[in-house]
Amino acid sequence: MYVRRDAEGRIDLVSRDASAECTEFVAADAPELLVFLGADEEEPVPAALQASDLELIRVLEDLVEVLTDKGVIRFTDLPDAAQKKLLGRKDLRASATRLNLVEDDEGLL
């Protein structure tokens, strides 16, 4: 994870990718990142898992796209709920990209 710090040195912004604002790399299980994410000090594992889950979601989306592009599976082979969720996320990413709110991760796999 990449972070930005405030004047006191506390994390005030987090991104999974380096950007002009978030340039400092911090491990997903770093105590100060877990505090920023709102994890209890007694329970650091769930916050680390949550950060990892966010990164893995995009990998899985890309994997489904690669498998369908190569004809290994058909999009319609997926359950209806999975199709709706994937299409919804694809639409959200496209909207965010048009608004220039996020950078698209081309070629993750």
N, CA, C and O atoms as CSV, one atom per row, in Angstrom:
chain,resi,resn,atom,element,x,y,z
A,1,MET,N,N,0.837,-1.162,0.000
A,1,MET,CA,C,0.000,0.000,0.000
A,1,MET,C,C,0.893,1.240,0.000
A,1,MET,O,O,1.975,1.236,0.587
A,2,TYR,N,N,0.434,2.291,-0.658
A,2,TYR,CA,C,1.159,3.556,-0.691
A,2,TYR,C,C,0.361,4.585,0.109
A,2,TYR,O,O,-0.869,4.611,0.063
A,3,VAL,N,N,1.073,5.415,0.829
A,3,VAL,CA,C,0.401,6.344,1.735
A,3,VAL,C,C,0.887,7.773,1.545
A,3,VAL,O,O,1.951,8.033,0.983
A,4,ARG,N,N,0.055,8.690,2.043
A,4,ARG,CA,C,0.415,10.100,2.191
A,4,ARG,C,C,0.311,10.395,3.674
A,4,ARG,O,O,-0.550,9.843,4.361
A,5,ARG,N,N,1.173,11.254,4.170
A,5,ARG,CA,C,1.173,11.599,5.594
A,5,ARG,C,C,0.798,13.065,5.785
A,5,ARG,O,O,1.051,13.904,4.920
A,6,ASP,N,N,0.194,13.354,6.927
A,6,ASP,CA,C,-0.142,14.741,7.265
A,6,ASP,C,C,1.080,15.420,7.892
A,6,ASP,O,O,2.156,14.825,7.967
A,7,ALA,N,N,0.911,16.651,8.335
A,7,ALA,CA,C,2.021,17.431,8.895
A,7,ALA,C,C,2.629,16.787,10.136
A,7,ALA,O,O,3.807,16.992,10.428
A,8,GLU,N,N,1.830,16.008,10.866
A,8,GLU,CA,C,2.326,15.325,12.065
A,8,GLU,C,C,2.931,13.957,11.756
A,8,GLU,O,O,3.378,13.258,12.665
A,9,GLY,N,N,2.949,13.571,10.481
A,9,GLY,CA,C,3.530,12.283,10.091
A,9,GLY,C,C,2.570,11.116,10.152
A,9,GLY,O,O,2.974,9.969,9.964
A,10,ARG,N,N,1.291,11.395,10.414
A,10,ARG,CA,C,0.295,10.324,10.453
A,10,ARG,C,C,-0.253,10.075,9.055
A,10,ARG,O,O,-0.376,11.000,8.252
A,11,ILE,N,N,-0.579,8.821,8.773
A,11,ILE,CA,C,-1.171,8.468,7.482
A,11,ILE,C,C,-2.530,9.145,7.364
A,11,ILE,O,O,-3.362,9.058,8.267
A,12,ASP,N,N,-2.746,9.831,6.220
A,12,ASP,CA,C,-4.050,10.450,6.010
A,12,ASP,C,C,-4.687,10.070,4.671
A,12,ASP,O,O,-5.815,10.468,4.382
A,13,LEU,N,N,-3.957,9.294,3.853
A,13,LEU,CA,C,-4.498,8.832,2.579
A,13,LEU,C,C,-3.779,7.549,2.203
A,13,LEU,O,O,-2.569,7.428,2.398
A,14,VAL,N,N,-4.526,6.582,1.658
A,14,VAL,CA,C,-3.957,5.288,1.284
A,14,VAL,C,C,-4.383,4.950,-0.133
A,14,VAL,O,O,-5.516,5.216,-0.534
A,15,SER,N,N,-3.462,4.360,-0.888
A,15,SER,CA,C,-3.745,3.884,-2.241
A,15,SER,C,C,-3.005,2.577,-2.456
A,15,SER,O,O,-1.916,2.378,-1.917
A,16,ARG,N,N,-3.592,1.689,-3.239
A,16,ARG,CA,C,-2.870,0.441,-3.511
A,16,ARG,C,C,-1.796,0.644,-4.572
A,16,ARG,O,O,-0.928,-0.211,-4.751
A,17,ASP,N,N,-1.850,1.763,-5.271
A,17,ASP,CA,C,-0.859,2.085,-6.298
A,17,ASP,C,C,-0.151,3.389,-5.942
A,17,ASP,O,O,-0.736,4.277,-5.321
A,18,ALA,N,N,1.106,3.491,-6.342
A,18,ALA,CA,C,1.837,4.737,-6.143
A,18,ALA,C,C,1.196,5.824,-7.012
A,18,ALA,O,O,0.763,5.570,-8.136
A,19,SER,N,N,1.148,7.030,-6.465
A,19,SER,CA,C,0.604,8.158,-7.211
A,19,SER,C,C,1.354,9.410,-6.785
A,19,SER,O,O,2.241,9.352,-5.933
A,20,ALA,N,N,0.999,10.534,-7.377
A,20,ALA,CA,C,1.644,11.796,-7.011
A,20,ALA,C,C,1.399,12.118,-5.538
A,20,ALA,O,O,2.254,12.712,-4.881
A,21,GLU,N,N,0.234,11.728,-5.021
A,21,GLU,CA,C,-0.085,12.004,-3.623
A,21,GLU,C,C,0.436,10.929,-2.680
A,21,GLU,O,O,0.886,11.236,-1.576
A,22,CYS,N,N,0.379,9.682,-3.103
A,22,CYS,CA,C,0.767,8.549,-2.248
A,22,CYS,C,C,2.053,7.929,-2.793
A,22,CYS,O,O,2.018,7.092,-3.695
A,23,THR,N,N,3.174,8.347,-2.240
A,23,THR,CA,C,4.466,7.905,-2.764
A,23,THR,C,C,5.207,6.944,-1.846
A,23,THR,O,O,6.105,6.230,-2.293
A,24,GLU,N,N,4.843,6.918,-0.570
A,24,GLU,CA,C,5.573,6.096,0.398
A,24,GLU,C,C,4.937,4.707,0.501
A,24,GLU,O,O,3.743,4.590,0.774
A,25,PHE,N,N,5.735,3.657,0.284
A,25,PHE,CA,C,5.227,2.291,0.409
A,25,PHE,C,C,5.203,1.884,1.875
A,25,PHE,O,O,6.160,2.114,2.614
A,26,VAL,N,N,4.091,1.274,2.284
A,26,VAL,CA,C,3.932,0.746,3.637
A,26,VAL,C,C,3.336,-0.647,3.509
A,26,VAL,O,O,2.386,-0.845,2.751
A,27,ALA,N,N,3.882,-1.616,4.238
A,27,ALA,CA,C,3.364,-2.985,4.205
A,27,ALA,C,C,1.906,-3.003,4.656
A,27,ALA,O,O,1.510,-2.226,5.525
A,28,ALA,N,N,1.115,-3.885,4.067
A,28,ALA,CA,C,-0.317,-3.964,4.377
A,28,ALA,C,C,-0.576,-4.288,5.841
A,28,ALA,O,O,-1.645,-3.972,6.364
A,29,ASP,N,N,0.389,-4.914,6.508
A,29,ASP,CA,C,0.182,-5.259,7.919
A,29,ASP,C,C,0.933,-4.319,8.871
A,29,ASP,O,O,1.071,-4.622,10.056
A,30,ALA,N,N,1.417,-3.187,8.360
A,30,ALA,CA,C,2.110,-2.215,9.216
A,30,ALA,C,C,1.137,-1.672,10.259
A,30,ALA,O,O,0.011,-1.307,9.923
A,31,PRO,N,N,1.563,-1.615,11.522
A,31,PRO,CA,C,0.658,-1.167,12.593
A,31,PRO,C,C,0.014,0.190,12.340
A,31,PRO,O,O,-1.174,0.368,12.612
A,32,GLU,N,N,0.783,1.153,11.821
A,32,GLU,CA,C,0.203,2.477,11.594
A,32,GLU,C,C,-0.838,2.465,10.483
A,32,GLU,O,O,-1.792,3.243,10.521
A,33,LEU,N,N,-0.667,1.595,9.497
A,33,LEU,CA,C,-1.676,1.463,8.446
A,33,LEU,C,C,-2.936,0.814,9.007
A,33,LEU,O,O,-4.053,1.216,8.680
A,34,LEU,N,N,-2.748,-0.184,9.846
A,34,LEU,CA,C,-3.898,-0.851,10.464
A,34,LEU,C,C,-4.680,0.117,11.345
A,34,LEU,O,O,-5.909,0.065,11.386
A,35,VAL,N,N,-3.975,0.996,12.047
A,35,VAL,CA,C,-4.652,2.006,12.858
A,35,VAL,C,C,-5.455,2.934,11.952
A,35,VAL,O,O,-6.607,3.245,12.251
A,36,PHE,N,N,-4.854,3.380,10.844
A,36,PHE,CA,C,-5.550,4.257,9.905
A,36,PHE,C,C,-6.803,3.577,9.346
A,36,PHE,O,O,-7.844,4.213,9.187
A,37,LEU,N,N,-6.691,2.285,9.051
A,37,LEU,CA,C,-7.819,1.549,8.500
A,37,LEU,C,C,-8.875,1.228,9.549
A,37,LEU,O,O,-9.932,0.687,9.226
A,38,GLY,N,N,-8.589,1.559,10.799
A,38,GLY,CA,C,-9.579,1.384,11.843
A,38,GLY,C,C,-9.549,0.031,12.511
A,38,GLY,O,O,-10.522,-0.350,13.161
A,39,ALA,N,N,-8.470,-0.702,12.374
A,39,ALA,CA,C,-8.373,-2.018,13.007
A,39,ALA,C,C,-8.049,-1.856,14.477
A,39,ALA,O,O,-7.309,-0.949,14.861
A,40,ASP,N,N,-8.596,-2.726,15.292
A,40,ASP,CA,C,-8.215,-2.757,16.704
A,40,ASP,C,C,-6.792,-3.275,16.796
A,40,ASP,O,O,-6.383,-4.125,16.006
A,41,GLU,N,N,-6.039,-2.765,17.758
A,41,GLU,CA,C,-4.674,-3.237,17.921
A,41,GLU,C,C,-4.630,-4.717,18.247
A,41,GLU,O,O,-3.638,-5.389,17.963
A,42,GLU,N,N,-5.695,-5.230,18.841
A,42,GLU,CA,C,-5.739,-6.647,19.178
A,42,GLU,C,C,-6.071,-7.502,17.978
A,42,GLU,O,O,-5.847,-8.712,18.015
A,43,GLU,N,N,-6.600,-6.918,16.907
A,43,GLU,CA,C,-7.043,-7.679,15.749
A,43,GLU,C,C,-6.423,-7.160,14.459
A,43,GLU,O,O,-7.162,-6.667,13.607
A,44,PRO,N,N,-5.099,-7.242,14.264
A,44,PRO,CA,C,-4.499,-6.713,13.046
A,44,PRO,C,C,-4.756,-7.580,11.813
A,44,PRO,O,O,-4.729,-7.067,10.695
A,45,VAL,N,N,-4.999,-8.855,11.985
A,45,VAL,CA,C,-5.150,-9.748,10.844
A,45,VAL,C,C,-6.352,-9.395,9.978
A,45,VAL,O,O,-6.200,-9.374,8.756
A,46,PRO,N,N,-7.546,-9.114,10.525
A,46,PRO,CA,C,-8.671,-8.785,9.651
A,46,PRO,C,C,-8.418,-7.571,8.754
A,46,PRO,O,O,-8.828,-7.582,7.593
A,47,ALA,N,N,-7.763,-6.540,9.249
A,47,ALA,CA,C,-7.491,-5.363,8.411
A,47,ALA,C,C,-6.510,-5.713,7.303
A,47,ALA,O,O,-6.663,-5.261,6.169
A,48,ALA,N,N,-5.506,-6.516,7.627
A,48,ALA,CA,C,-4.551,-6.936,6.602
A,48,ALA,C,C,-5.252,-7.786,5.550
A,48,ALA,O,O,-4.989,-7.651,4.355
A,49,LEU,N,N,-6.136,-8.652,5.995
A,49,LEU,CA,C,-6.899,-9.467,5.049
A,49,LEU,C,C,-7.797,-8.600,4.189
A,49,LEU,O,O,-7.945,-8.854,2.994
A,50,GLN,N,N,-8.395,-7.584,4.780
A,50,GLN,CA,C,-9.256,-6.693,4.018
A,50,GLN,C,C,-8.460,-5.963,2.927
A,50,GLN,O,O,-8.920,-5.857,1.790
A,51,ALA,N,N,-7.294,-5.472,3.266
A,51,ALA,CA,C,-6.451,-4.793,2.279
A,51,ALA,C,C,-6.064,-5.761,1.171
A,51,ALA,O,O,-6.082,-5.404,-0.007
A,52,SER,N,N,-5.717,-6.980,1.548
A,52,SER,CA,C,-5.355,-7.993,0.563
A,52,SER,C,C,-6.553,-8.351,-0.315
A,52,SER,O,O,-6.405,-8.537,-1.523
A,53,ASP,N,N,-7.730,-8.446,0.285
A,53,ASP,CA,C,-8.942,-8.760,-0.472
A,53,ASP,C,C,-9.206,-7.716,-1.546
A,53,ASP,O,O,-9.588,-8.057,-2.666
A,54,LEU,N,N,-9.004,-6.451,-1.211
A,54,LEU,CA,C,-9.236,-5.383,-2.180
A,54,LEU,C,C,-8.329,-5.526,-3.395
A,54,LEU,O,O,-8.749,-5.277,-4.525
A,55,GLU,N,N,-7.088,-5.926,-3.158
A,55,GLU,CA,C,-6.160,-6.130,-4.264
A,55,GLU,C,C,-6.532,-7.371,-5.059
A,55,GLU,O,O,-6.433,-7.377,-6.286
A,56,LEU,N,N,-6.954,-8.413,-4.374
A,56,LEU,CA,C,-7.275,-9.676,-5.031
A,56,LEU,C,C,-8.532,-9.573,-5.888
A,56,LEU,O,O,-8.646,-10.267,-6.898
A,57,ILE,N,N,-9.461,-8.730,-5.507
A,57,ILE,CA,C,-10.688,-8.565,-6.286
A,57,ILE,C,C,-10.362,-8.206,-7.728
A,57,ILE,O,O,-10.912,-8.791,-8.662
A,58,ARG,N,N,-9.470,-7.248,-7.903
A,58,ARG,CA,C,-9.130,-6.823,-9.267
A,58,ARG,C,C,-8.421,-7.928,-10.031
A,58,ARG,O,O,-8.644,-8.101,-11.229
A,59,VAL,N,N,-7.564,-8.679,-9.342
A,59,VAL,CA,C,-6.876,-9.794,-9.988
A,59,VAL,C,C,-7.897,-10.811,-10.492
A,59,VAL,O,O,-7.777,-11.309,-11.611
A,60,LEU,N,N,-8.890,-11.118,-9.679
A,60,LEU,CA,C,-9.911,-12.089,-10.082
A,60,LEU,C,C,-10.747,-11.575,-11.255
A,60,LEU,O,O,-11.094,-12.336,-12.158
A,61,GLU,N,N,-11.065,-10.288,-11.234
A,61,GLU,CA,C,-11.793,-9.712,-12.361
A,61,GLU,C,C,-10.987,-9.865,-13.652
A,61,GLU,O,O,-11.524,-10.256,-14.688
A,62,ASP,N,N,-9.695,-9.552,-13.577
A,62,ASP,CA,C,-8.830,-9.688,-14.750
A,62,ASP,C,C,-8.712,-11.140,-15.186
A,62,ASP,O,O,-8.678,-11.425,-16.383
A,63,LEU,N,N,-8.650,-12.062,-14.232
A,63,LEU,CA,C,-8.560,-13.482,-14.551
A,63,LEU,C,C,-9.794,-13.943,-15.319
A,63,LEU,O,O,-9.674,-14.650,-16.319
A,64,VAL,N,N,-10.968,-13.552,-14.862
A,64,VAL,CA,C,-12.200,-13.915,-15.571
A,64,VAL,C,C,-12.167,-13.354,-16.990
A,64,VAL,O,O,-12.554,-14.035,-17.940
A,65,GLU,N,N,-11.709,-12.127,-17.131
A,65,GLU,CA,C,-11.643,-11.508,-18.458
A,65,GLU,C,C,-10.680,-12.258,-19.377
A,65,GLU,O,O,-10.995,-12.496,-20.543
A,66,VAL,N,N,-9.517,-12.628,-18.862
A,66,VAL,CA,C,-8.541,-13.377,-19.671
A,66,VAL,C,C,-9.113,-14.724,-20.082
A,66,VAL,O,O,-9.000,-15.120,-21.243
A,67,LEU,N,N,-9.722,-15.427,-19.143
A,67,LEU,CA,C,-10.281,-16.747,-19.450
A,67,LEU,C,C,-11.402,-16.673,-20.480
A,67,LEU,O,O,-11.515,-17.550,-21.337
A,68,THR,N,N,-12.235,-15.631,-20.403
A,68,THR,CA,C,-13.300,-15.485,-21.394
A,68,THR,C,C,-12.735,-15.053,-22.740
A,68,THR,O,O,-13.198,-15.524,-23.779
A,69,ASP,N,N,-11.744,-14.168,-22.743
A,69,ASP,CA,C,-11.128,-13.731,-24.002
A,69,ASP,C,C,-10.459,-14.894,-24.735
A,69,ASP,O,O,-10.483,-14.953,-25.964
A,70,LYS,N,N,-9.866,-15.813,-23.984
A,70,LYS,CA,C,-9.187,-16.957,-24.587
A,70,LYS,C,C,-10.142,-18.112,-24.896
A,70,LYS,O,O,-9.731,-19.126,-25.459
A,71,GLY,N,N,-11.402,-17.957,-24.530
A,71,GLY,CA,C,-12.389,-18.985,-24.816
A,71,GLY,C,C,-12.338,-20.178,-23.875
A,71,GLY,O,O,-12.944,-21.212,-24.154
A,72,VAL,N,N,-11.620,-20.048,-22.759
A,72,VAL,CA,C,-11.552,-21.142,-21.790
A,72,VAL,C,C,-12.894,-21.308,-21.093
A,72,VAL,O,O,-13.338,-22.430,-20.852
A,73,ILE,N,N,-13.538,-20.195,-20.771
A,73,ILE,CA,C,-14.890,-20.205,-20.221
A,73,ILE,C,C,-15.703,-19.163,-20.975
A,73,ILE,O,O,-15.156,-18.266,-21.617
A,74,ARG,N,N,-17.009,-19.302,-20.882
A,74,ARG,CA,C,-17.904,-18.286,-21.429
A,74,ARG,C,C,-18.436,-17.468,-20.259
A,74,ARG,O,O,-18.678,-17.995,-19.174
A,75,PHE,N,N,-18.609,-16.204,-20.491
A,75,PHE,CA,C,-19.139,-15.337,-19.437
A,75,PHE,C,C,-20.476,-15.871,-18.941
A,75,PHE,O,O,-20.783,-15.797,-17.751
A,76,THR,N,N,-21.260,-16.406,-19.859
A,76,THR,CA,C,-22.574,-16.937,-19.489
A,76,THR,C,C,-22.484,-18.230,-18.688
A,76,THR,O,O,-23.491,-18.682,-18.143
A,77,ASP,N,N,-21.294,-18.840,-18.603
A,77,ASP,CA,C,-21.108,-20.017,-17.747
A,77,ASP,C,C,-21.118,-19.635,-16.264
A,77,ASP,O,O,-21.376,-20.474,-15.401
A,78,LEU,N,N,-20.839,-18.388,-15.986
A,78,LEU,CA,C,-20.819,-17.927,-14.599
A,78,LEU,C,C,-22.241,-17.802,-14.073
A,78,LEU,O,O,-23.166,-17.548,-14.844
A,79,PRO,N,N,-22.423,-17.976,-12.785
A,79,PRO,CA,C,-23.766,-17.781,-12.208
A,79,PRO,C,C,-24.258,-16.356,-12.463
A,79,PRO,O,O,-23.465,-15.423,-12.587
A,80,ASP,N,N,-25.584,-16.207,-12.540
A,80,ASP,CA,C,-26.170,-14.891,-12.818
A,80,ASP,C,C,-25.683,-13.825,-11.837
A,80,ASP,O,O,-25.391,-12.698,-12.239
A,81,ALA,N,N,-25.597,-14.175,-10.562
A,81,ALA,CA,C,-25.150,-13.198,-9.561
A,81,ALA,C,C,-23.720,-12.746,-9.846
A,81,ALA,O,O,-23.409,-11.562,-9.716
A,82,ALA,N,N,-22.848,-13.677,-10.233
A,82,ALA,CA,C,-21.458,-13.328,-10.551
A,82,ALA,C,C,-21.404,-12.438,-11.791
A,82,ALA,O,O,-20.636,-11.476,-11.830
A,83,GLN,N,N,-22.208,-12.750,-12.798
A,83,GLN,CA,C,-22.241,-11.927,-14.010
A,83,GLN,C,C,-22.656,-10.497,-13.671
A,83,GLN,O,O,-22.042,-9.539,-14.140
A,84,LYS,N,N,-23.698,-10.357,-12.857
A,84,LYS,CA,C,-24.188,-9.025,-12.496
A,84,LYS,C,C,-23.134,-8.238,-11.720
A,84,LYS,O,O,-22.932,-7.050,-11.972
A,85,LYS,N,N,-22.465,-8.899,-10.780
A,85,LYS,CA,C,-21.438,-8.213,-9.999
A,85,LYS,C,C,-20.261,-7.794,-10.869
A,85,LYS,O,O,-19.763,-6.676,-10.737
A,86,LEU,N,N,-19.810,-8.676,-11.759
A,86,LEU,CA,C,-18.689,-8.339,-12.636
A,86,LEU,C,C,-19.054,-7.201,-13.585
A,86,LEU,O,O,-18.257,-6.287,-13.797
A,87,LEU,N,N,-20.252,-7.255,-14.154
A,87,LEU,CA,C,-20.675,-6.178,-15.054
A,87,LEU,C,C,-20.826,-4.856,-14.301
A,87,LEU,O,O,-20.469,-3.796,-14.815
A,88,GLY,N,N,-21.355,-4.928,-13.089
A,88,GLY,CA,C,-21.496,-3.717,-12.281
A,88,GLY,C,C,-20.155,-3.085,-11.966
A,88,GLY,O,O,-20.001,-1.868,-12.072
A,89,ARG,N,N,-19.171,-3.908,-11.576
A,89,ARG,CA,C,-17.837,-3.380,-11.267
A,89,ARG,C,C,-17.164,-2.836,-12.521
A,89,ARG,O,O,-16.463,-1.825,-12.467
A,90,LYS,N,N,-17.379,-3.506,-13.648
A,90,LYS,CA,C,-16.789,-3.026,-14.903
A,90,LYS,C,C,-17.361,-1.651,-15.254
A,90,LYS,O,O,-16.629,-0.759,-15.683
A,91,ASP,N,N,-18.663,-1.486,-15.070
A,91,ASP,CA,C,-19.299,-0.190,-15.326
A,91,ASP,C,C,-18.776,0.884,-14.372
A,91,ASP,O,O,-18.500,2.009,-14.787
A,92,LEU,N,N,-18.642,0.529,-13.091
A,92,LEU,CA,C,-18.107,1.489,-12.118
A,92,LEU,C,C,-16.690,1.914,-12.462
A,92,LEU,O,O,-16.354,3.096,-12.375
A,93,ARG,N,N,-15.850,0.947,-12.855
A,93,ARG,CA,C,-14.474,1.284,-13.238
A,93,ARG,C,C,-14.455,2.185,-14.458
A,93,ARG,O,O,-13.683,3.143,-14.514
A,94,ALA,N,N,-15.305,1.884,-15.441
A,94,ALA,CA,C,-15.359,2.710,-16.653
A,94,ALA,C,C,-15.808,4.129,-16.314
A,94,ALA,O,O,-15.256,5.094,-16.841
A,95,SER,N,N,-16.798,4.261,-15.444
A,95,SER,CA,C,-17.267,5.588,-15.036
A,95,SER,C,C,-16.181,6.347,-14.296
A,95,SER,O,O,-15.961,7.533,-14.543
A,96,ALA,N,N,-15.505,5.661,-13.390
A,96,ALA,CA,C,-14.444,6.308,-12.613
A,96,ALA,C,C,-13.293,6.727,-13.518
A,96,ALA,O,O,-12.702,7.788,-13.320
A,97,THR,N,N,-12.974,5.908,-14.502
A,97,THR,CA,C,-11.899,6.239,-15.427
A,97,THR,C,C,-12.280,7.453,-16.269
A,97,THR,O,O,-11.456,8.334,-16.510
A,98,ARG,N,N,-13.534,7.491,-16.715
A,98,ARG,CA,C,-14.002,8.650,-17.490
A,98,ARG,C,C,-13.916,9.925,-16.660
A,98,ARG,O,O,-13.606,10.996,-17.183
A,99,LEU,N,N,-14.191,9.804,-15.373
A,99,LEU,CA,C,-14.118,10.964,-14.486
A,99,LEU,C,C,-12.697,11.207,-14.008
A,99,LEU,O,O,-12.426,12.175,-13.299
A,100,ASN,N,N,-11.783,10.309,-14.408
A,100,ASN,CA,C,-10.368,10.368,-14.036
A,100,ASN,C,C,-10.169,10.267,-12.524
A,100,ASN,O,O,-9.300,10.928,-11.954
A,101,LEU,N,N,-10.990,9.427,-11.884
A,101,LEU,CA,C,-10.871,9.234,-10.457
A,101,LEU,C,C,-9.912,8.113,-10.109
A,101,LEU,O,O,-9.318,8.129,-9.031
A,102,VAL,N,N,-9.746,7.139,-10.995
A,102,VAL,CA,C,-8.839,6.027,-10.756
A,102,VAL,C,C,-8.060,5.739,-12.019
A,102,VAL,O,O,-8.479,6.071,-13.128
A,103,GLU,N,N,-6.909,5.110,-11.818
A,103,GLU,CA,C,-6.129,4.674,-12.951
A,103,GLU,C,C,-6.461,3.220,-13.201
A,103,GLU,O,O,-6.559,2.439,-12.255
A,104,ASP,N,N,-6.636,2.836,-14.468
A,104,ASP,CA,C,-6.941,1.451,-14.787
A,104,ASP,C,C,-5.653,0.639,-14.792
A,104,ASP,O,O,-4.632,1.097,-15.306
A,105,ASP,N,N,-5.693,-0.538,-14.234
A,105,ASP,CA,C,-4.525,-1.427,-14.164
A,105,ASP,C,C,-4.522,-2.367,-15.354
A,105,ASP,O,O,-4.996,-3.498,-15.255
A,106,GLU,N,N,-4.004,-1.921,-16.451
A,106,GLU,CA,C,-3.931,-2.776,-17.620
A,106,GLU,C,C,-2.835,-3.817,-17.430
A,106,GLU,O,O,-1.761,-3.513,-16.911
A,107,GLY,N,N,-3.110,-5.029,-17.847
A,107,GLY,CA,C,-2.095,-6.062,-17.866
A,107,GLY,C,C,-1.642,-6.544,-16.511
A,107,GLY,O,O,-0.446,-6.766,-16.319
A,108,LEU,N,N,-2.541,-6.717,-15.562
A,108,LEU,CA,C,-2.140,-7.240,-14.262
A,108,LEU,C,C,-1.656,-8.672,-14.375
A,108,LEU,O,O,-0.760,-9.087,-13.640
A,109,LEU,N,N,-2.241,-9.427,-15.287
A,109,LEU,CA,C,-1.852,-10.836,-15.423
A,109,LEU,C,C,-0.948,-11.021,-16.616
A,109,LEU,O,O,-0.515,-12.139,-16.896
